[in-house]
Amino acid sequence: MQQLHFKLYKPVGMLSQMTSGEDRQLRKKRFLSELHDFPKDIMPIGRLDEKSEGLLLLTTDGKLSDTINRSGVEKEYLVQLDDLITNEAIIKLTEGVTIGLFGKKYTTKPCKVTLLKEPPPLPDADVKLRIGKHRPTSWISIIIKEGKFRQIRKMTAAVGFPTVRLVRVRIGDIALNNMQPKEVAPILDLQPFF
């Protein structure tokens, strides 16, 4: 059986799952299944929380999904922060910070953090994000090889600069490029990218 793979731009306000299943609390939420007529065995590789947006990969190949999730592949995020981040905070992020993870303390692995001098060329922010117009913001790129629950948001909050917008732009060698929110594109084979 031929495996099928897709990349998509997950918009803000959508969960990284196909349907609500039997969970009544989720029935009013939005799901990936509304973006495309996906094959029935499709599954997301990793997740983005409801308020985050950007690149999400989907596959019908469960083994490949597991391999990518466990392999420590690079994931790049563009992050808009509340206020102007300091060099000291960037160094702390780079070296690893302590965050809360399911009631326990966890120290993030070293990562690459770059201050962006200009806002990146992204689609306009979703109005649900309520990005303030009266406070300054700054943008950074963060490249990590792990993916704990709400990790980037917890990391930037730990150094005093909460995340106001979070966009994943790359997983391994697969990039978001010029995709727009809700756009879906097939990928012939994911293997060469990881």
N, C-alpha and C positions, 0 to 999 in steps of 0.2 A: 504494500500500500504506500502510495506517495504521500509524504508528509507535506503539510502546507504551512506557510509562514507569512506573517504580515507585520508591518510597522504602522503605528498610528500616532497622531497627535492627540493625546487625551486632554480634553478641556477641563477647566476648573468646574467643580460641581458634579463630577461623574466619578463613580466608584470603579476601581480597577478589577472588576469582576463582570462576568457575562450576564447573570440574572440574580434575582433575589432568592431563588430557590424557594424554600418553605418559610423563610424568615419574614414574618408579618411587619416587623419594625422597618424593614428595608423597602417595602413595597412602593413608597413614595419617592425613592431615590432614583437616580439615573444610572444606566448600566451600559457597558460597551456594546451590547447586542443591538442597541438602537443606531449605531454608526454604520453597520454593514451587515450583509447577509453572510455571516461567518459559518464555516462548517461546524457541525454539532460537537466535535471533540476538541475544539479550540480552547486554549488556556493562555492567560497572560504569563509572561516570564517576569517575575518580580511584580512590584506594585508602585503606585504613586498615590499618596493620600488624596482625599476628596478636594482639598484646597490647592493641590499641586497640579501642574500641567506638564505637557511635553511628551517625549518619546516613550512609547510603550511597545514592547515586542509581544507577539502572540504566535503560538505554534500548536500543531496537533501532535508534536513529538515530545512526549512526557520525559523521556530520557535526556533529550537535549535541554529541555527546560531545567531539569534538575542539575545538569552539568554546568550550565551557565550560571545558575543561582549560587552554586557552591565553588565556582572556579576563581573567585576574586578578580573578575574582569573589571576594568575601569568603567566608571560611570561619571559623566560630567554634568554639572548643574550650573545654571546661571541663576544667581540669587540676588534679589533686591532687598536691601536691608533698611530698617528704620534708623535714620541718622547716618552720619559719615563715619565709617569704620576706621579705626586707628591701626597703625602698623603693629602695635603691641597685640591687638586682638587678632590680626592676621597671623602673627607668629604663633600665638596660642592655638589657633585653629589648625595650623600646619603641623604642630607638634603633637596634637591630640588633647582633647578636653574630656572632663568627666561629666557624663550625662546620666539621667535616670532612665532605667530600662526595666519595665515590669516590676517596679518596687525595689530594684537593686541598682547599685552604682556600676557604671560601665565607662571605661576610658577608651575613647575612639583611637583608631590607628592613625599614624601620621598620614597626611594627605597633602595634595598640592592646592594652594589657594593663591589666586591672582586678583589684584584690584583692577577693575576695568575703569579706564579713564572716561569712557563714554557709555551711555546706556546701550545695550546690544540691540541689533535690529530684529526685534521680535514683534509678533502681532500685538495689538493693543491689549492691555490688561483687562480681564473680565471685571465688570462693574461690581460684582459680588465681593471682590477683594477689598474694596473701600480704601484704596491707597490714598493717604492724606496728601493734600496739595500744599499744606502749610508747613510741613516739616521736611527737612532735607532727607534724601535717601542716597544710598550708594549701591553699586553693583560689584559683585565678585564672581569669579568662576571657582568652583570647588570640584576637584577630581578625587573620588574615593574608590576603594576596592572592596568595600563592605556595604551593607545596606540594612542597618537596624531600623526598627520602627520609628518613623519621623526623625531620623538621625540628623539631617541637615538643619531642620528647624530647631532641634534641641541644642545642636552645636553652636549656632549663631546666638541663640538666647543665652547660652552659658557664658559667652564673652560679652554680653550686654548689648547686642545688636539684633533684635528680633527680625525674623524673615517676614517680609510683606508679600513677596512673590517668589515662587520657586518653579523653575523650568528645567526639566532634564533635556539635554540637547544631544547626548551621545551615550551609547552603550557599546563597549568594545570599539569596533571600527564602523559601527552603524550610526549615522548622524541624522538628526532631525532635518537638517538642511533648511529648505524654504517651505516646509509643510505648514499648513494652517490648522487651527483647532478643528477637530472632528474629521480631519482627512485621514484616509486609510490607503495604504499601498502594499501590494503583494511583494514578497521577497522570494526569489527562486530557491535560494539555499542559504541557511544561516551558518552552516559549518565553517566556511572560510573566514568568517568574521571573528571567530573566537579561538 
